[in-house]
Structure formats: structure tokens, C-alpha cells
């Protein structure tokens, strides 16, 4: 699908974001190995989280979508999972398909490594280029038997087997890898401990506790004992802060914007974005904080007075892991700041759904903007004029949405090729964007 995006004058109004993608994956997976029913409100609507549900359904978990009326008269769809218990999943006759979702493939592999049957997981073209060695190494130390193309790439053939607990220090900061090891740890004999070089999102740790598992946590370190039964739960997923990022940045670029984003997940391991925006001089307030299912949630209010530009900034070192999904849209914001944006230590960006250093650079250059790329980052000068033009998502949801934001501030209209890629995390993105832009 190609999409035409016209420039916009300002952004205003209120939006409720779709459910958080990271949290939804975890609830889907843990619900499948819990005993009893798990009911999930506001499960992420995107294709990635649907892939997780399709995989667990193929492995024997019950998955139903149940429409329910909320107190304010709206009809929403709860996901209801009938869990099969820690070792109750069954072999799938067909290959499991994780679609575009690295989270599904990596985390599910942890769960499947310790079952007593064989599984094969594949994914789309993009996922087949993404490295799996990072989960295969620790899982092999636990005794897992996993084969991959060139020992690194999907499809993965997993011969379920008895696992033993390990004490593992992650060589790269990755919440997906941490989670794969912790999930395998649930099925392993003894204790499994994972330490990380930098704090990454802790949704798995929180979700495990919600499902009744006993885990021990210290800063950058989590221990789980194998063999613990999980109990089905009623859970609610907060709105996705990584989806909110597109609207926050758009509002900070367009003059006189005034926007409320409601019910957004504000887990402190995810809010590096808000700290970074504040460091550029942005006004983003957190309001109405509360907790749902162990996760912090609240509203965000973002405003921009007149035409004042934000300062420039630099993203490097330990900040990178906490901003990794937001960097494409921060690059757009960077072009509109006073002094631009510098990025370093972010070679992980090159192995996301696309090489996001390259796909950001290609589109920015098409818009007439300047960007210098480096192996691990980029330099983007500030105060640039973007020209409306032909853009490409390259099949990457975050590139599609970041450049929809760029198109709002461009001179002249833009066309985004394969704009439909946004469906991976945010099927209603363009409707929501046109609802709040004038
Ligand atoms: C995620 C972790 C991050 C992030 C991805 C979701 C998760 O990936 O980029 O979108 O849900 O754990 P890495 O673990 O590869 O850093």
C-alpha cells in the first residue's frame, strides 16, 4: 500500500495508544504455559503480536478473541488464552511462523527448547536475515539442541530436551535474549541467573511475578528457579510508549501543538525517551500515574509553544538500549532541532527489521536532508528543510511511521511506498495521525 501524506500545520487533541507490543508478547507466551485461563485487555493489535498468538495456538494453547462492553459503553476485544501448563504444549505438525517478529522467535525459542517435542520456527524475509546466535549460545549452554541456517539464521529447528540452569552474562544488551533465557530457565533444572551489561526493559520479570512465579531480582540481574507453575491471570496492557514516540516527536516539530496521549506505559526501563526529550528542552508532562498489572501507566501531555526549536543532542553508550526503537523518529526530530542529532554505539540498529541507519539515511537524503552515516550511528545537522518526495518503508513498520512524521513537516506532499508495514505494530496509525493533525 502506498500512502500520500500532506504537510500539517499543527497537532492537537487526545489519543489512546494501542497496547504495548513488548508486554503483549510476554502475556501471550506466559498465558500459554500457565494453568487455567488468562484474560488480556488491550492486547497489542499489530501483526507481530498476532504471530505470537498464532504460534501458541498451533502449540495447543486455546486462544479466543472475546468482545466485551467496558464501563464507559465501548466494545473492546479481550484475548482469552487457555493455558496448557509448563509442559503441556504439544508438537505442531506445521512449521511455526513468527512473521516479522524477532521477539516472537527469540522468546518462543526459549520456551520450546525445554519441551519434549521438536519444533521448527521460521519468519518472513526480514526475520530470516536477523541473528539468532545470540539466543542459541546461552540456550546451548543450558543443553538446548537448536539448528539454524549458517548456525545463526532462521528457520530454527529446535529439538526439545531437558535443560539445566546457568548463570549467564549477556554479551549484548537485549531484552529479547534475557527473556529467552529466563523462559528457558522456567523449564530447566535448578536456578537460572541472567545478568545484563545495561538495564533493559523488564517486562518479562514483571510478567513472571504477575503470573505467580518467584524470581529474585537485583539491579541488572534476575534469577528464576525451574519447574515453577504459573497461574492464569487477568491482565491489562498499557499503551505503547514506542508508538507514542511518533506523536510526541511530531508534536515537538509542528508549531503550537498540544496533544494528550492517554494510558501510556511508563515503565522506568522504557522512559529514556522522555528523559532524552527533556534534555533537548521539550515539554512533556506525565499525568495521572497509576499501576496496571505491575506496570506503571499514565497520560502524557506534549506541547510546543510557537516555533521555538529544541536544542540538539547526542545519543551514546548506555542510553542506546533504552532508545533503540525510537531512534528512527528521533532522527526526524533531529533535523528540526537547533544543533542536530548525533548517534554513536548503536550498531544494533543495523540488525533490526531493516538496517535502520541505512533506511533512515536513504529516506532523509531523498527529502534533500543531510546525514552522515557511521558504522554505529550517524550525524544529522539541525535546522534542515525537508522536501516532500517518494519515500519507502522498506517493509519496516518504524521506518514507515517515522517518515510519515517527516512528511508532516516537509514542503509539499510525500508518498510512502509500502506504508502498510505499520500494521506490524500499529494498524490504526494513519487514521490516528490524521485525527490529530490539522
Ligand atoms: C524488545 C527488545 C528490543 C526491541 C524490540 C522489542 C522486547 O530488542 O528493539 O523492539 O520486547 O524485548 P532487542 O532485545 O534485540 O534489543
Boltz pocket constraint, residues with backbone or C-beta under 6 A from the ligand:
constraints:
  - pocket:
      binder: B
      contacts: [[A, 21], [A, 22], [A, 23], [A, 103], [A, 173], [A, 174], [A, 175], [A, 176], [A, 177], [A, 179], [A, 201], [A, 324], [A, 325]]
      max_distance: 6.0
